[in-house]
Amino acid sequence: MLVRTFQRLVRVDKLYTDGRLLGDWSLVVPGYEPAYRGMVAAMARAGVDTGGRPPIWGWHGRLTLGDAAMLFNAEHELSLGFATLDLAAPDELVVRSDYGAWNDYMSDVFEGKPAEWDPAGRPAQVPAQICLPFLLAEWVLAVRPLPTSGWEDLDWSLPA
């Protein structure tokens, strides 16, 4: 399956150096860990073992610079250097879900409501949210660095 992911350039370097990129709890935004643990559990129920690590997030479908800006603060995160990676990920390692449903689930977790993540709970929107247990360098089809400045001059509808 064609999967696109936004990754920090230092993580892309690590992927090529190690041949493999794993999720890392130290990179999870503080407060998001309980929701991510729900995704790890849902992936295990779907037969995809992350080894207890957070998933690698991606998308199936068209991504724009605006999507990157929505997910990351341009001046504070994107300015540090990110890239879009196109991957040929094995279907059996892909857990597909709906980003809107994921945000609803995270909201419930933050509010202390009982919640269990079910990726199959709603049909996935396009682009579909994808979670992978890891990335392998051999899956990479393309790496496109994202702009690190000049956002006021960008066409945010352009492909990322």
Summary of the structure (lengths in Angstrom):
residues: 160
radius of gyration: 15.4
end to end distance: 18.1
largest distance: 44.8
contacts: 463
relative contact order: 0.28
helix: 36%
strand: 26%
